[in-house]
Amino acid sequence: MKWKKLSADETLKTLNSSINGLSSSEAQKRLSEHGKNELVEEKKAGPLRIFLEQFKEILILILIIAAIAAYYVGDTIDAVVILVVVVINAVVGFIQEYRAEKAMEKLKGLISTEAVVLRDSQEQTVPAGELTMGDIVLLEEGDNVPADLRIIESYDLLIDESAMTGESLPVEKHAQTILSDDHGTENMAFMETDVASGRGKGVVVEIGMDTEIGKIAEMIQEEEEQTPLQQKIGTLGKTLGLLAVIVCSVVFVLEYLQGVPLVDTFMTAVSLAVAAVPEGLPAILTLTLALGMQRMAKSNAIVRKLLAVETLGSCNVICTDKTGTLTLNQMTVRDARVKDQKMVYTIAALCNNATQSEGKLLGDPTDASLLVYADENGYNRKELEEKNPRLLEIPLDSTRKRMTTVNQIGHDRYVLIKGAPEVLLQKCSQISGDDEVCSLKVEDTENTMKDLQEMTGNALRVLGFAYRKLGPEEDLEDKESLEKDLIFAGLVGMMDPPREEAKQAIAQAKKAGIRVVMITGDHKDTAVAIAREIEITDDEEIVALTGSDLDQLSDQEFENMVDDVLVYARVFPEQKVRIVETLKKKGNVASMTGDGVNDAPALKKAAIGVAMGSGTDVAKESADMLLQDDNFATIVQAVREGRTIFDNIRRFVRFQLSTNIGAILTITSASIIGLPVPFNPIQVLWINIIMDGPPAQSLGVEPPEKGVMERPPLKEEIIPRKNLIKIVSAGVVMTVGTLALYMYMLSTGTELNRAMTMAFTVFVMYQIFNVFNCRSDGGFSNKVLLIAVGSSLLLQIAVIYLPFLQGIFRTTALGIFDWVVILLIAATIFVSDWVVNKALK
């Protein structure tokens, strides 16, 4: 029911209540009927269950099987390493999921604990949870509103709704009926908001989960969708798992049919299973994302959820707030049409209640901007007031639309006024000229109104300035007579100006194929003017919708035009959810900014929810990322980091899969043509450890590609067609080179142990060289990669030459000529990659 459309009497009648409240017995009866006034949290899995559910992923299950298999073949170290990776991955997943539940806790923590009500016609303090429909609640300054109320009495009642809506100014509340269908709620008070000043009475119209904040609580408890990376990793895990099962089964059958002993056949199949699964993938993924988070934190972007870092890389729409994010959140004088500069500066300084302390501006934003304007032109308020003390003030109000002071300037008293230009002009009889004061003519008024239209057309907030010198006999008590026969001095226009870095960041976002959409509670003209100034689009026409426009569009109509809308003005936080869902329907990966409690559902629905550092705790807990500086440029910087991370994920996936495919093809091909398997199970596990370790991890910290922000967002899979061709071709080259050398050694009568050492070493060198094929185009700036390659080479040399390790790996020492042959064959991986790159261009 639209309570705001009912009068106070109709509301009380509908609720079967009265101005004196309910009786205690009736309150108890309703409490049992409607339930308690509290937010109900959905039953969630406990910490143990959340932790155990991290092991459901197919890739994790395969890793556990691989660990058991490694332990069975006697490689306890590898089994332990794999299990450590699995546990780390589970712990990270658990922390993220468990932290996500905290948003609801923060929301519950905001709710009032007590309320003052009228029951049995007497004031009583009751627990807020025991409020029920029809209760009369008394509100005083400092109170927290305990339920959704229809205001029935108001005495200068102002309610701070910033935690709910993000709007910084308190809202004036009254008891009048609101008949319009817009979002006006001046006769409603909502649970969790605070009484800023005044007092009033309200009747409880909604409790618990039916309140506005209750609806938000319901929405933020909905299960979050998987991120693009989670979906891609899940698909990859299932594919690799299926591949591992098929290949292991084929090899097992082939070797069994060739008469190989059953134990040896099983050991080969197990080692192949380990080779087929990139067990280092979760660890490297976690490491890469964590390092990306650290880098972003230095740029004032705090990422709360690891996988969100990557999602930024595929983001193609950034929905951003205007005030404080695209703009400085500081009103500034942008234009002045002044007739008498000296008097305008004097009025701006003296007819002003803002103050400046330790570099901070305190007071009304408009007054603060005029204070700076005057000060920058040599008119400091503090200094002027010492010489020209204020004798009287008539404050600004919504009816008068002007502020007046009387100041002693020299030996005379002056009336100084600033306010709505159209109001001031009616009170002016003269106008300041270049050197003299003249009578105000019709053309003067017309020219001033033309200036006013031009300035407001540029979305400026415009104030007029006027003054007059009082006669010695005029009485300051007669306030009405003070504001007559004024001298008009000029117009000054103010606006919250855009951040310079926001304009640069938007240009960068457009280059990167990202559409920037402004969403604001501000006026449409102001929003469009800012959008034009920061060049959100190169088109002259900017498609803009207001919240009321949005309400009148059907879902299909909005879906048809959502990709063209660049500005949403007078939008309420709940409408952000609709914008996010519609963008998602059209296949967009959208980020959304917000700071109020009401923004929490939209932040959770968006692919990337971005909360402001100055926002509410509920918004922060619901978001994926926090902007400590509330700056749009930080979002674009985060997108750059996200793209780099996704590129690096692709690099190590390409590197690992080419290793895995090479090992699978080598072992499978040897089995098919009846050769002894060129690697024993321990060697296969070593290849996996050494390749999943330093080289693969070093690819996770590669620098960004040169044109990373000059390409459209990637919507491809984690292994695109181009990379798949490179992976398969690299695997084939490794297989052909390794088997060719192996077969040649066997054909010359070389003992099996030496031939296997040659095959094993050439395969490892293939991996070491292939790392350089997978790196970025940033040259050799990644020192970690060079150290990793050097470490891997030294470890391989140790395996071949140290007697202790020779016994474990069944290797034998190689000569210089052997190394020359190995290096020449392994270098073919560079040639093949060059050929494939040429062919794919």
Protein Blocks (a to p, Z undefined) as FASTA:
>chain_A
ZZklpcfklmmmmnopafkopafklmmmmmmmnopadddddddddfklmmmmmmmpmklm
mmmmmmmmmmmnopamlmmmmmmmmmmmmmmmmmmmmmmmmmmmmmmmmpcfbdcddeeh
iacdddfklgcehiacdddehiacfbdcddfbdehiacdfklmnopabdcdddfbdcfbf
bfbfklbccehiacfbgcdddddfbgcjlmmklmmmmmmmpccdddfklmmmmmmmmmmm
mmmmmmmmmmmmmmmmnopafklmmmmmmmmmmmmpcfklmmmmmmmmmmmmmmmmmnop
acfbfklmmmmmmpcbdcddfehplmnoiacdfbdcdfblmlmmmmmmmmccbdceehia
cdjfklmmmmmmmmmnopafklmmmmmccfbdcdddfklopacddddehjbccddddddf
klmmmmpcbdcdfkbccdddfklmmmmmmmmmmmmmnopacdddddddddfklcfklmml
mmgoiacfbdcdddddddfklmmmmmmmmmnopacddddfbdfklmmmmmmmnomafbfb
dcdddfklmmmpcfklmmmmmmmpcbdghiafklmmmmmmmmmmnopacddddfbfklmm
mmmmpmbdcddfklcfklmmmpmbdcfklpaklmmmmmmmmmmmmmmmmmmmmmmmmmmm
mmmmmmmmmmmnopacfbdfklmmmmmmmmmmmmmmmmmmcccdfklmmcccdfbdfbdf
klmmmmmmmmmmmmmmmmmmmmmmmmnopafklmmmmmmmmmmmmmmmmmmmmmcfebjm
bmmlmmmmmmmmmmmmmmmmmmklmmmnopadddfklmmmmmmmmmmmmmmmmmmmmmmZ
Z
